Amino acid sequence: MAAASVPHAVIVPYPCSGNVNPALQLAKLLHRHGAYVTFVNTEHNHRRMQQAAAAAAEEEGAEAAVVAGAGDATFRFETIPDGLSDFERGANDYGLSLCVATSQRCAAPLRELIIRLNATPGVPPVSCVVPTFLMSFALDVAAELGIPSMLLWGCSAGALLGHMRLRDLRHREERELDTIIDWIPGLPPMRLGDFSGFLRRMDDPDSFGLRFNETEASNCTKAGAVLLNTFEGLEPDALAALRAELPRVFTVGPLGTLLAPTGEKKKKDGGGGSGELTSLWKQDDAQWAWLDAQTPGSVVYVSFGSHAVLTPAEVTELAWGLAAAGRPFLWSVRDDLVARAGGATAASPTGAAAVLAVLPPEFFASSALASPDTCSYLITSWCAQERVLRHRAVGCFLTHGGWNSVCESLAAGVPMVCCPGFADQYTNSKLAADVWGVAARLDEGLGGGPVIRREKVAARVREVMLGKGIKKRAAGWKAMAEEAARPGGTSCDNIQSIVKAMIN
């Protein structure tokens, strides 16, 4: 491909794991199909990635690769500040502060970066700017510089439809969370509370989070195309409704299935695959030998994603419920999953150690855990989720319902127990349970009360593990995802079309 015809994509993800990971997957796919890629990290996240990579390499006795793609001159990493001070980064409302900072303080550094890239010898001119959801200011920067843009929406097509109607939903007179909403094209009838976690905070309907999500969804119309980590067969009605409102919509999912290396692709990519993409957390490898020793389809995998925080009481209820379900379970614990008490210090346990620290002694002496014939478990730190879900031993995924997790579970053919608690997780859980038929919901009625109760956890896990219909449906969606991702499939063809569009 001649230098003048090489498309140069600048990928700008919102600086949290749920956006960085799919953006990096997309970046690798575009690069695989001939695009020159600049991946823009925040300075803070880039340091975290370097530290995680170095720690992993040290354990393996290998030289650290700074980031995925390092060493390839046509896949570069650049950084911009996230706009936060150290004090703001340590505040309790870190997520809110980050949204404010990136939306108000990152445009100028990004503009300077793109101008510098365009003036760098040997680097193709930037032909497309691709931010993720929550970074739509980058669309304005691209427009100012006369550069086309696309937007990677990190949620489902159904969730995007719901977000595009948040303003209408917010101004309705009926604000009961059980109110049925049946007038949005492309979506099934849904309860108001299933559209967004922000709508559940009815005491503050004008909250920054709600208004910010409204604005970000509306800004999709500024992009020349919207890219969705989904596939045509999964959400045909929602996609048709979106295409009636947006300039252009490409399905590019499941990203992990598209990226899974085989043959020459594996050799070219260095064999990593999407499960070994650079992480913001050091990943644990202790689970593989344990999983290999389990019966096929017997293990419940548990992970609450990159954002959720559980109280010690919720951790305890969840652990007792998993034990009572009588199935082996693997619980992947992020460093900051467990809420820290007021007296916590830097020396206080984090991650898996924090979970083990809050469980009472009687839990470990429980008859449900004492015998390998009844239940065994492994509570570990962060692990490569896609690889875990594709392991033959995993038969159920207890998840927070974030879209990356739901999409990865669908792609692996693993049914779910969903425990939503934030943003679009309620929509994803509704669709997974009632439309796609691959999940049971752990959350109680919308009226309140504790969501995580041991008896409910045990019942939902048993329901999924014993259900033949739910397993059959999950296998069907996996086959459809693989069809979309193989050469000639809709998602695979769309990646090629995106690269061609960047050239034109």
C-alpha positions in Angstrom: 0.0 0.0 0.0 1.5 3.3 -1.1 2.3 5.8 1.8 -0.2 8.3 0.5 -3.0 5.7 0.6 -2.2 4.4 4.1 -5.0 5.5 6.4 -3.9 6.8 9.8 -6.4 6.3 12.6 -6.0 8.2 15.9 -7.8 6.2 18.6 -8.8 8.2 21.7 -10.4 6.1 24.4 -12.0 7.4 27.6 -9.4 6.5 30.3 -11.1 3.6 32.0 -10.7 -0.1 31.4 -14.1 -0.6 29.9 -13.2 1.9 27.1 -9.5 1.3 26.8 -9.8 -2.5 26.2 -12.3 -2.4 23.2 -10.5 0.6 21.8 -7.2 -1.3 21.8 -8.9 -4.3 20.2 -10.3 -2.1 17.5 -6.9 -0.5 17.0 -5.2 -3.9 16.5 -7.9 -4.9 14.0 -7.5 -1.8 12.0 -3.7 -2.2 12.1 -4.1 -5.8 11.0 -6.0 -4.6 7.9 -3.4 -2.1 6.9 -4.1 1.1 8.9 -1.4 3.1 10.6 -2.6 3.5 14.2 -1.8 6.1 16.9 -3.3 5.0 20.2 -3.8 7.9 22.7 -3.5 7.0 26.3 -3.6 9.4 29.2 -0.3 9.9 30.9 -1.6 8.3 34.1 -3.0 5.2 32.3 0.1 4.8 30.3 2.2 4.6 33.5 -0.2 2.0 34.9 0.1 -0.1 31.7 3.8 0.1 31.9 3.8 -1.0 35.5 1.4 -3.9 34.9 3.5 -5.1 31.9 6.7 -4.8 33.9 5.3 -6.7 36.9 4.0 -9.5 34.7 7.3 -9.7 32.8 9.3 -9.8 36.0 7.3 -12.8 37.2 7.8 -14.6 33.9 11.5 -13.7 33.9 11.1 -12.0 30.5 11.9 -8.5 29.3 8.9 -6.2 29.6 7.0 -5.2 26.5 5.7 -1.7 27.4 2.4 -2.1 25.5 0.8 -4.3 22.9 2.2 -3.5 19.5 5.4 -2.1 20.9 8.3 -2.3 18.4 6.1 -1.8 15.3 6.6 1.6 13.8 3.1 1.7 12.3 1.4 1.2 15.7 2.4 3.9 18.0 1.4 5.1 21.4 1.1 8.7 22.4 -0.1 10.4 25.7 -2.0 13.4 26.7 -2.8 14.6 30.3 -6.1 13.6 31.7 -6.5 17.1 33.4 -6.7 15.8 36.9 -4.5 16.9 39.8 -3.2 14.3 42.3 -5.7 15.6 44.8 -8.6 15.1 42.4 -7.4 11.7 41.5 -7.6 10.6 45.1 -11.1 12.1 45.8 -14.1 9.9 46.4 -15.8 11.3 43.3 -12.9 10.3 41.1 -15.1 9.1 38.3 -17.1 12.3 38.2 -13.9 14.4 38.3 -12.4 12.4 35.5 -15.5 13.0 33.2 -15.3 16.7 34.0 -11.6 16.9 33.4 -11.4 15.0 30.2 -14.4 16.9 28.6 -13.1 20.3 29.6 -9.3 20.0 29.6 -8.2 17.4 27.0 -9.2 19.1 23.7 -6.2 21.4 23.5 -3.6 18.6 24.2 -5.3 16.4 21.6 -5.3 19.1 19.0 -1.6 19.8 19.6 -0.9 16.1 19.3 -2.7 15.7 16.0 -0.9 18.8 14.6 2.4 17.3 15.7 1.6 13.9 14.1 0.8 15.6 10.8 4.1 17.4 10.8 6.2 14.3 11.7 8.3 12.9 8.8 7.4 9.4 7.9 4.0 9.4 9.6 1.0 9.4 7.3 -1.4 12.3 7.6 -4.1 11.7 10.2 -7.1 10.5 8.1 -9.6 9.7 10.9 -10.0 10.4 14.6 -11.8 7.7 16.5 -12.8 8.5 20.1 -14.9 6.3 22.3 -18.1 7.2 24.1 -17.4 9.8 26.8 -14.7 11.5 24.7 -16.9 13.2 22.1 -14.9 16.5 22.5 -12.5 14.7 20.1 -15.2 14.9 17.4 -15.1 18.7 17.7 -11.3 18.7 17.5 -11.4 16.6 14.4 -14.0 18.9 12.8 -11.9 22.0 13.6 -8.9 20.4 11.9 -10.9 19.2 8.9 -10.4 15.5 9.7 -13.1 12.9 9.4 -14.2 11.1 12.5 -15.8 7.9 13.7 -17.0 7.1 17.2 -16.6 3.7 19.0 -19.7 3.3 21.2 -18.7 0.8 23.9 -22.2 -0.3 24.8 -24.9 -2.3 23.0 -27.0 -0.9 20.2 -30.0 -1.2 22.6 -28.2 0.8 25.3 -27.3 3.5 22.7 -31.0 3.8 21.8 -31.9 4.2 25.4 -29.2 6.8 26.0 -30.5 8.8 23.0 -33.9 9.0 24.8 -32.6 9.8 28.3 -33.8 13.4 28.0 -37.3 12.3 27.1 -37.3 9.7 29.8 -36.1 12.2 32.4 -38.9 14.7 31.7 -41.7 12.2 31.9 -44.3 12.7 34.6 -44.2 9.0 35.5 -41.0 8.4 37.4 -41.8 5.1 39.0 -39.0 2.7 38.1 -41.6 0.0 37.2 -43.3 2.2 34.6 -43.3 0.3 31.3 -41.8 2.2 28.4 -43.0 0.8 25.0 -42.6 3.7 22.6 -38.9 3.6 21.6 -38.4 2.0 18.2 -36.0 -0.8 18.1 -36.4 -1.8 21.8 -38.8 -4.2 23.5 -41.2 -2.9 26.2 -38.9 -2.1 29.2 -39.3 -0.8 32.7 -38.0 2.8 33.2 -35.4 1.5 35.7 -33.9 -0.8 33.0 -32.7 2.1 30.8 -29.9 3.6 32.9 -28.6 3.5 36.4 -28.7 7.3 36.3 -32.5 7.3 36.0 -32.6 5.4 39.3 -31.3 8.5 41.1 -34.7 10.2 41.0 -33.7 12.5 43.9 -31.4 14.3 41.5 -32.8 14.0 37.9 -30.5 16.8 36.8 -27.3 15.1 38.0 -24.1 15.7 36.0 -23.8 12.0 35.2 -27.3 11.9 33.7 -26.8 15.1 31.7 -23.3 14.1 30.6 -24.6 10.8 29.2 -27.4 12.5 27.4 -25.0 14.9 25.8 -22.5 12.1 24.8 -25.3 10.1 23.2 -26.6 13.1 21.3 -23.0 13.9 20.1 -23.0 10.6 18.1 -24.6 12.5 15.3 -21.4 14.5 14.9 -19.4 11.5 13.9 -19.2 10.3 10.3 -19.9 6.8 11.5 -20.7 5.0 14.8 -18.9 1.7 15.4 -20.6 -0.8 17.7 -19.1 -3.8 19.4 -22.1 -6.0 18.5 -23.1 -8.1 15.5 -26.0 -7.9 13.1 -27.9 -11.0 14.2 -27.9 -10.1 17.9 -29.6 -6.7 17.7 -31.3 -6.3 14.3 -34.2 -4.1 15.5 -32.0 -1.8 17.5 -29.6 -1.5 14.6 -32.3 -0.7 12.1 -33.6 2.1 14.5 -30.2 3.6 14.9 -29.6 3.6 11.1 -32.7 5.6 10.7 -31.1 8.4 12.9 -27.4 8.2 12.5 -25.3 8.9 9.3 -23.6 5.5 9.3 -23.5 2.5 11.6 -20.9 -0.3 11.5 -21.1 -3.5 13.6 -17.6 -4.6 14.6 -18.2 -7.3 17.2 -17.5 -9.3 19.0 -14.1 -7.6 18.9 -12.4 -10.5 20.8 -13.7 -13.1 18.3 -12.6 -11.0 15.4 -9.2 -10.5 17.0 -8.6 -14.1 18.0 -5.4 -15.1 16.2 -5.0 -18.2 14.0 -2.3 -19.3 11.7 -0.5 -16.4 10.0 -2.5 -13.8 12.0 -1.2 -15.4 15.2 2.4 -15.2 13.9 2.0 -11.6 12.8 0.4 -10.5 16.1 2.9 -12.3 18.2 0.4 -14.8 19.4 -1.2 -12.6 22.1 -4.8 -12.5 21.1 -7.3 -10.2 22.7 -7.1 -12.0 26.1 -3.5 -10.8 26.4 -4.0 -7.1 25.6 -2.3 -4.7 27.8 -4.2 -4.3 31.1 -4.5 -1.5 33.6 -4.1 -4.1 36.3 -1.5 -6.8 36.7 -3.1 -10.1 35.6 -2.9 -13.3 37.6 -2.0 -16.7 36.0 -2.7 -18.8 39.0 -6.1 -19.9 37.8 -5.1 -21.9 34.8 -3.9 -25.0 36.6 -7.0 -24.8 38.8 -9.4 -24.5 35.9 -7.6 -27.4 34.0 -8.4 -29.6 37.0 -12.2 -28.9 36.9 -14.9 -30.8 35.2 -16.0 -29.3 31.9 -18.9 -26.8 32.3 -18.8 -27.0 36.1 -17.2 -23.7 37.2 -19.0 -20.4 38.0 -16.7 -17.5 37.0 -17.3 -14.3 39.0 -16.2 -10.8 38.1 -17.7 -7.4 38.7 -15.7 -5.5 36.1 -13.5 -2.4 36.3 -15.9 0.0 38.1 -18.2 -1.7 40.7 -17.4 -1.6 44.4 -18.9 -4.0 46.9 -19.3 -3.5 50.6 -17.9 -6.1 53.0 -21.5 -7.2 53.7 -22.1 -7.8 50.0 -18.8 -9.7 49.6 -19.8 -12.0 52.5 -23.4 -12.6 51.1 -22.0 -13.3 47.7 -19.4 -15.8 49.0 -22.0 -17.7 51.1 -24.3 -17.8 48.1 -21.7 -19.2 45.8 -20.7 -21.8 48.4 -24.4 -22.8 48.8 -24.8 -23.2 45.1 -22.5 -26.3 45.4 -20.5 -25.5 42.3 -16.8 -24.7 42.0 -16.2 -21.0 41.6 -13.4 -18.8 40.4 -13.7 -15.2 41.6 -11.5 -12.6 39.9 -11.1 -9.6 42.2 -9.9 -6.2 41.1 -7.6 -4.4 43.6 -10.2 -1.8 44.6 -13.4 -4.1 44.4 -13.9 -4.1 48.2 -15.0 -0.7 49.7 -12.4 0.4 52.2 -13.4 1.3 55.7 -12.7 4.7 57.2 -9.7 3.5 59.1 -8.1 1.8 56.1 -4.4 2.6 55.4 -2.0 2.0 52.5 -1.1 -1.3 54.2 -4.7 -2.5 54.3 -5.3 -5.6 52.1 -6.6 -5.1 48.5 -7.9 -7.4 45.8 -8.3 -11.1 46.6 -6.6 -10.5 50.0 -9.3 -8.0 50.9 -12.1 -10.5 50.1 -10.4 -13.2 52.2 -10.0 -10.7 55.0 -13.7 -9.8 55.3 -15.0 -13.4 55.2 -15.7 -14.9 58.6 -13.8 -18.0 59.9 -16.9 -20.1 59.7 -17.0 -19.6 55.9 -13.8 -21.5 55.5 -14.9 -24.2 57.9 -18.3 -24.6 56.1 -19.2 -28.1 55.1 -20.1 -26.8 51.7 -16.4 -26.0 51.1 -14.7 -28.7 53.1 -15.1 -31.5 50.6 -13.8 -31.4 47.0 -16.9 -33.4 46.1 -19.2 -30.6 47.0 -17.5 -27.3 46.2 -14.0 -25.9 45.6 -13.1 -22.4 44.9 -10.3 -20.0 43.9 -10.4 -16.3 44.8 -7.7 -14.6 42.7 -6.6 -11.3 41.5 -7.4 -9.8 38.0 -7.2 -12.3 35.2 -7.6 -12.5 31.4 -11.4 -12.6 31.2 -12.0 -13.7 27.6 -9.5 -16.5 28.0 -11.2 -17.6 31.2 -14.7 -17.5 29.6 -13.5 -19.7 26.7 -12.0 -22.3 29.0 -13.9 -25.6 28.8 -14.4 -25.7 32.6 -16.5 -22.5 32.8 -20.3 -23.1 32.7 -21.7 -19.8 34.1 -20.6 -16.2 34.5 -21.8 -14.1 37.4 -21.3 -10.6 36.1 -22.1 -7.0 36.8 -23.6 -6.8 33.3 -21.2 -4.4 31.7 -21.3 -4.6 27.9 -17.7 -5.9 27.4 -18.5 -8.7 29.8 -21.9 -9.6 28.3 -20.5 -9.5 24.8 -17.5 -11.7 25.7 -19.8 -14.1 27.5 -22.1 -14.3 24.4 -19.1 -14.9 22.2 -17.9 -17.7 24.4 -21.3 -19.3 24.7 -21.5 -19.0 28.5 -24.8 -18.2 30.1 -24.9 -15.6 32.8 -26.2 -14.4 36.2 -26.4 -10.6 35.9 -26.1 -8.3 38.9 -26.4 -4.8 37.4 -25.6 -1.7 39.4 -24.6 1.2 37.1 -25.4 3.0 33.9 -26.2 0.7 30.9 -25.8 -2.5 32.9 -29.5 -2.6 33.6 -30.3 -2.5 29.8 -27.7 -5.2 29.1 -29.1 -7.4 31.8 -32.7 -6.9 30.5 -31.7 -7.9 27.0 -29.6 -10.8 28.0 -32.3 -12.3 30.2 -35.6 -11.5 28.4 -34.6 -11.0 24.7 -31.6 -13.3 24.1 -32.5 -15.8 26.8 -29.0 -16.4 28.1 -29.1 -14.9 31.7 -30.9 -14.8 35.0 -31.1 -11.5 36.9 -29.8 -11.3 40.4 -31.1 -7.8 41.1 -34.4 -7.7 43.1 -37.5 -5.8 42.2 -36.9 -2.2 41.4 -38.4 -1.1 44.7 -35.2 -1.6 46.7 -33.8 -4.0 49.4 -30.5 -5.7 49.3 -29.6 -7.0 45.8 -27.0 -9.5 46.8 -28.5 -12.1 49.2 -27.0 -15.5 49.6 -30.1 -17.5 49.0 -30.8 -15.5 45.8 -27.2 -16.0 44.6 -27.4 -19.7 45.1 -30.8 -20.0 43.4 -29.8 -18.0 40.3 -26.6 -19.9 39.9 -28.4 -23.3 40.1 -31.0 -22.1 37.7 -28.4 -21.2 35.1 -26.2 -24.3 35.7 -29.1 -26.7 35.5 -30.9 -25.0 32.6 -30.6 -26.9 29.3 -32.5 -24.3 27.3 -30.3 -21.4 28.4 -27.2 -23.4 27.5 -28.6 -24.2 24.1 -29.4 -20.5 23.4 -25.9 -19.4 24.6 -24.3 -21.9 22.2 -26.5 -20.5 19.4 -25.4 -17.0 19.9 -21.8 -18.1 20.0 -22.2 -19.7 16.6 -23.8 -16.6 15.2 -21.0 -14.4 16.6 -18.4 -16.6 15.0 -20.2 -16.4 11.7 -20.2 -12.6 11.9 -16.4 -12.6 12.7 -15.2 -15.0 10.0 -14.0 -13.8 6.6 -17.1 -12.9 4.6 -19.1 -12.3 7.8 -20.7 -8.9 8.5 -18.4 -7.7 11.2 -15.3 -8.9 9.4 -16.4 -7.2 6.2 -17.2 -4.0 8.2 -13.6 -3.7 9.5 -12.4 -3.8 6.0 -15.0 -1.2 4.9 -13.9 1.1 7.8 -10.3 1.0 6.6 -11.4 1.7 3.0 -13.6 4.6 4.2 -10.6 6.1 6.1 -8.6 6.0 2.8 -11.4 7.7 0.9 
